[in-house]
Each structure stands twice: as C-alpha cells, then as structure tokens.
Amino acid sequence: MRSRTLGSFFGMLTCGLTAVSAGELSATATLTAYAHDTRVTLNGNVLTNLVGGASQSIRLFSQDHSMRSQAPDDMAHFFSLLEGENVIEVTFEKRPSDGDLLLDLRIEIADYDKPHFHMKIETLGSGTAKRTFVVGEPGSDFETVFVDDESVTKSAIP
C-alpha cells in the first residue's frame, strides 16, 4: 500500500512539472559518484537519495510548493529549495574500491539555461564543501556556483 501511495504521489508531481504555478520552483539534482559515498544537505535537509556509489537523480521543489501538503513526511527533503539564498553542503568519502574518482553533482532549476550549482571533483578522495547559491527570477542573470578539487582543498585549510 505504501509504495502505491508514493507512486501516486510521484505521478502527480511528474504530471505537474510542466504546469508549475508562479513562485513554485522545480529542479533536478543529478549525482554521479561511483567511487564515493556522499551526504548532500540542502537548506538543512539531507537529500537521502543522493548517497553515491552510483549515478542518481532526484526532483527538488520549493519548500512552499503546493504539492508539499500531499507528500508523506519521509519525502519532506524533496521540498528543500528556496527563492533567494540556498545553502548546500556536500561531504564525500572514497569507497573501498579502485573506481574512477569523478564526482559530479549538479542542481538545475527549471526555466534556467545553466545549473545553479555544479560540483566536479576529479582527484580528491574525501572532503566537504559548503556553498550558497541564489535563485532569482527566471531570466535573471546569475553565475553558476562551481566547486572543484582546488576550491575544496583551499576551504579545508585553516
């Protein structure tokens, strides 16, 4: 019964993605991290579906999205986006394998032509990055917040 409820809920969200009401954000978070375990936190909510060890993708919505009231409590983390400042923290640690160290995480918000957040780690085995990205009106000018090996290393130096 529970999976049927979740399936119905996701079906409603998927159907509604092209008809999002004004002020309701919709985004995709995509993670490729075969050689890392990850913990991604967005505005204090742990995105439990982005754990690494695979290629993963989830939908994200604004905290005040009209569908939030219909979501089960264990899906609250899908409703993490804010208009304005968003704080993301990514912690990653190498898995006990000899896989490629590439870790790529992007947050792409609907109606924008580039990602708001892009983390691309190519050589680091472990680390933590905490950044802020801003979501303005569609069509507004913004720079993608980009995190790479060097910026994670620099931010770790006391």
C-alpha positions as a Markdown table, in Angstrom:
| # | Residue | x | y | z |
|---|---|---|---|---|
| 1 | Met | 0.0 | 0.0 | 0.0 |
| 2 | Arg | 2.8 | 2.4 | 0.9 |
| 3 | Ser | 4.6 | 2.0 | -2.5 |
| 4 | Arg | 1.3 | 2.6 | -4.2 |
| 5 | Thr | 0.9 | 5.9 | -2.3 |
| 6 | Leu | 4.4 | 7.0 | -3.2 |
| 7 | Gly | 3.9 | 6.0 | -6.8 |
| 8 | Ser | 0.7 | 8.0 | -7.0 |
| 9 | Phe | 2.3 | 11.0 | -5.4 |
| 10 | Phe | 5.3 | 10.9 | -7.8 |
| 11 | Gly | 2.9 | 10.5 | -10.7 |
| 12 | Met | 1.1 | 13.7 | -9.6 |
| 13 | Leu | 4.5 | 15.5 | -9.3 |
| 14 | Thr | 5.6 | 14.3 | -12.7 |
| 15 | Cys | 2.4 | 15.4 | -14.4 |
| 16 | Gly | 2.6 | 18.8 | -12.7 |
| 17 | Leu | 6.1 | 19.6 | -13.7 |
| 18 | Thr | 5.2 | 21.4 | -16.9 |
| 19 | Ala | 2.5 | 23.4 | -15.2 |
| 20 | Val | 4.2 | 24.7 | -12.1 |
| 21 | Ser | 2.5 | 27.7 | -10.6 |
| 22 | Ala | 4.2 | 31.0 | -10.3 |
| 23 | Gly | 6.7 | 31.0 | -7.4 |
| 24 | Glu | 6.9 | 27.2 | -7.2 |
| 25 | Leu | 10.4 | 26.0 | -8.0 |
| 26 | Ser | 11.2 | 22.7 | -9.7 |
| 27 | Ala | 14.7 | 21.3 | -10.2 |
| 28 | Thr | 16.7 | 18.3 | -10.8 |
| 29 | Ala | 19.7 | 17.2 | -8.7 |
| 30 | Thr | 22.0 | 14.8 | -10.5 |
| 31 | Leu | 24.9 | 13.0 | -8.9 |
| 32 | Thr | 27.5 | 10.8 | -10.5 |
| 33 | Ala | 29.8 | 9.4 | -7.8 |
| 34 | Tyr | 30.7 | 5.7 | -8.4 |
| 35 | Ala | 33.8 | 5.8 | -6.2 |
| 36 | His | 32.4 | 8.0 | -3.3 |
| 37 | Asp | 29.9 | 7.8 | -0.5 |
| 38 | Thr | 28.2 | 11.2 | -0.3 |
| 39 | Arg | 26.0 | 13.2 | 2.0 |
| 40 | Val | 24.2 | 16.2 | 0.4 |
| 41 | Thr | 22.4 | 18.7 | 2.6 |
| 42 | Leu | 20.3 | 21.4 | 1.1 |
| 43 | Asn | 18.9 | 24.2 | 3.4 |
| 44 | Gly | 19.3 | 21.8 | 6.4 |
| 45 | Asn | 17.5 | 18.9 | 4.7 |
| 46 | Val | 19.6 | 15.7 | 4.0 |
| 47 | Leu | 18.9 | 14.5 | 0.4 |
| 48 | Thr | 18.7 | 10.9 | 1.4 |
| 49 | Asn | 18.5 | 9.6 | -2.2 |
| 50 | Leu | 21.9 | 11.1 | -3.2 |
| 51 | Val | 24.3 | 8.7 | -1.4 |
| 52 | Gly | 26.9 | 8.0 | -4.0 |
| 53 | Gly | 28.2 | 4.7 | -5.3 |
| 54 | Ala | 26.1 | 5.1 | -8.5 |
| 55 | Ser | 24.6 | 7.7 | -10.8 |
| 56 | Gln | 21.5 | 9.1 | -9.1 |
| 57 | Ser | 19.0 | 11.8 | -9.9 |
| 58 | Ile | 16.1 | 13.3 | -7.9 |
| 59 | Arg | 13.5 | 16.0 | -8.3 |
| 60 | Leu | 13.5 | 19.0 | -6.0 |
| 61 | Phe | 10.8 | 21.5 | -5.3 |
| 62 | Ser | 10.4 | 24.8 | -3.4 |
| 63 | Gln | 9.6 | 24.5 | 0.4 |
| 64 | Asp | 6.2 | 26.1 | -0.2 |
| 65 | His | 5.3 | 24.1 | -3.3 |
| 66 | Ser | 1.5 | 23.4 | -3.4 |
| 67 | Met | 2.2 | 19.6 | -3.6 |
| 68 | Arg | 4.1 | 19.6 | -0.2 |
| 69 | Ser | 0.9 | 19.1 | 1.8 |
| 70 | Gln | 0.3 | 15.8 | 0.0 |
| 71 | Ala | 3.7 | 14.4 | 0.4 |
| 72 | Pro | 4.5 | 11.8 | 3.1 |
| 73 | Asp | 6.7 | 13.1 | 5.9 |
| 74 | Asp | 9.6 | 10.9 | 4.8 |
| 75 | Met | 9.6 | 12.8 | 1.5 |
| 76 | Ala | 10.0 | 16.3 | 3.0 |
| 77 | His | 13.6 | 16.6 | 1.8 |
| 78 | Phe | 12.4 | 16.8 | -1.8 |
| 79 | Phe | 10.9 | 20.2 | -0.9 |
| 80 | Ser | 14.1 | 22.0 | 0.0 |
| 81 | Leu | 14.6 | 24.8 | -2.5 |
| 82 | Leu | 14.1 | 28.5 | -1.6 |
| 83 | Glu | 13.7 | 31.5 | -3.7 |
| 84 | Gly | 16.8 | 33.6 | -2.8 |
| 85 | Glu | 19.7 | 32.0 | -0.9 |
| 86 | Asn | 20.1 | 28.2 | -0.7 |
| 87 | Val | 22.9 | 26.6 | 1.3 |
| 88 | Ile | 24.3 | 23.3 | 0.1 |
| 89 | Glu | 26.8 | 21.1 | 1.9 |
| 90 | Val | 28.4 | 18.1 | 0.3 |
| 91 | Thr | 30.5 | 15.6 | 2.2 |
| 92 | Phe | 32.2 | 12.9 | 0.2 |
| 93 | Glu | 34.5 | 9.9 | 1.1 |
| 94 | Lys | 36.2 | 7.4 | -1.2 |
| 95 | Arg | 34.6 | 4.0 | -1.2 |
| 96 | Pro | 36.8 | 0.9 | -0.7 |
| 97 | Ser | 37.2 | 0.3 | -4.5 |
| 98 | Asp | 39.5 | 1.3 | -7.3 |
| 99 | Gly | 36.9 | 3.2 | -9.3 |
| 100 | Asp | 37.2 | 6.5 | -11.1 |
| 101 | Leu | 37.3 | 9.4 | -8.6 |
| 102 | Leu | 35.0 | 11.6 | -10.7 |
| 103 | Leu | 32.2 | 13.1 | -8.6 |
| 104 | Asp | 29.8 | 15.3 | -10.4 |
| 105 | Leu | 26.8 | 17.0 | -8.8 |
| 106 | Arg | 24.5 | 19.5 | -10.5 |
| 107 | Ile | 21.4 | 21.3 | -9.4 |
| 108 | Glu | 19.5 | 22.5 | -12.5 |
| 109 | Ile | 16.4 | 24.5 | -11.9 |
| 110 | Ala | 13.6 | 24.5 | -14.5 |
| 111 | Asp | 13.4 | 27.6 | -16.7 |
| 112 | Tyr | 17.1 | 28.4 | -16.4 |
| 113 | Asp | 19.7 | 27.8 | -19.1 |
| 114 | Lys | 22.5 | 26.6 | -16.8 |
| 115 | Pro | 23.0 | 24.9 | -13.4 |
| 116 | His | 22.8 | 27.0 | -10.3 |
| 117 | Phe | 25.3 | 24.6 | -8.6 |
| 118 | His | 27.9 | 22.4 | -10.1 |
| 119 | Met | 30.5 | 20.4 | -8.2 |
| 120 | Lys | 33.1 | 18.4 | -10.1 |
| 121 | Ile | 35.7 | 16.5 | -8.1 |
| 122 | Glu | 38.3 | 14.6 | -10.2 |
| 123 | Thr | 41.2 | 13.7 | -7.9 |
| 124 | Leu | 40.1 | 14.1 | -4.2 |
| 125 | Gly | 39.2 | 11.0 | -2.2 |
| 126 | Ser | 37.4 | 12.9 | 0.6 |
| 127 | Gly | 36.3 | 16.3 | 1.6 |
| 128 | Thr | 33.5 | 18.7 | 2.4 |
| 129 | Ala | 32.2 | 21.8 | 0.6 |
| 130 | Lys | 29.6 | 24.2 | 1.8 |
| 131 | Arg | 28.4 | 26.9 | -0.6 |
| 132 | Thr | 25.5 | 29.3 | -1.2 |
| 133 | Phe | 23.7 | 29.7 | -4.5 |
| 134 | Val | 20.9 | 32.2 | -5.2 |
| 135 | Val | 17.8 | 31.5 | -7.1 |
| 136 | Gly | 16.2 | 34.7 | -8.6 |
| 137 | Glu | 13.5 | 35.2 | -11.2 |
| 138 | Pro | 13.7 | 33.2 | -14.4 |
| 139 | Gly | 15.7 | 35.1 | -16.9 |
| 140 | Ser | 17.7 | 36.9 | -14.2 |
| 141 | Asp | 21.5 | 36.9 | -14.6 |
| 142 | Phe | 23.4 | 34.6 | -12.2 |
| 143 | Glu | 26.7 | 32.8 | -12.1 |
| 144 | Thr | 26.8 | 29.0 | -11.5 |
| 145 | Val | 28.4 | 28.2 | -8.2 |
| 146 | Phe | 31.2 | 25.9 | -9.2 |
| 147 | Val | 33.2 | 23.7 | -6.8 |
| 148 | Asp | 36.3 | 21.7 | -7.9 |
| 149 | Asp | 39.2 | 19.9 | -6.3 |
| 150 | Glu | 41.2 | 23.1 | -5.7 |
| 151 | Ser | 38.4 | 25.0 | -4.0 |
| 152 | Val | 37.6 | 22.1 | -1.7 |
| 153 | Thr | 41.2 | 21.9 | -0.7 |
| 154 | Lys | 41.6 | 25.6 | -0.1 |
| 155 | Ser | 38.4 | 25.8 | 2.0 |
| 156 | Ala | 39.8 | 23.0 | 4.2 |
| 157 | Ile | 42.9 | 24.9 | 5.1 |
| 158 | Pro | 42.5 | 26.6 | 8.5 |
